Amino acid sequence: MLEKNTINVRMLVLCGLFSALIVVGAMIKVPLPGIPFTLQTLFVILAGLLLGSRGGLIAVLVYIFLGLVGLPVFSGGGGLMYVLKPSFGYIVGFALGAFVTGWLAEKNTNNETLPMVIAALAGTAVIYGLGLTWYYIIANYYLNTPVGAATLMMTGFVMTLPGDLIKIAISVLLAKRLAPVIAQGMLTK
């Protein structure tokens, strides 16, 4: 049996797979005013639900690292200067959102639907909280392109929430189907 602070090869492979899925999710986008609609959050939440807090966090951190070293994996490109884009807060939120989702999902030992939905909603709330805050600060104080709180809430929350609720439902459905398969693979040697 592995110690709690170690990570096995299977988990590393799953983290890499989810990093790749988040990249693919970033490429599938619908342009909206302010923040584009992508499938990134679907895979971020799914990573938290299936890989737990550590695995979900690792998957997202690998994705962020790839983008910051210059690979065009973010929905708007990549590179270190991406941190100064208003939408980068959502990317930072992905890491904490995956962790929170995974942390709550780890407490759901019976693979029940309601705790999964609550975990996914909590992770999404964290993504929105960091994303909207970063967007407001960068737009108003760095780029000097003032955006009001009401406008930001409309474009960065109200317009994207219906799509995110659908992505939450899909991620929970997928997690319910895939969790037993992934858990079985973790138990076998």
Secondary structure, DSSP 8 states (H G I E B T S, - for coil): ---TT---HHHHHHHHHHHHHHHHHHHSEE--SSS-EESHHHHHHHHHHHHHHHHHHHHHHHHHHHHHTT-S-BTTB-SGGGGGSTTHHHHHHHHHHHHHHHHHHHT-TT--HHHHHHHHHHHHHHHHHHHHHHHHHIIIIIS-----HHHHHIIIIITTHHHHHHHHHHHHHHHHHHHHHHHHHHH--
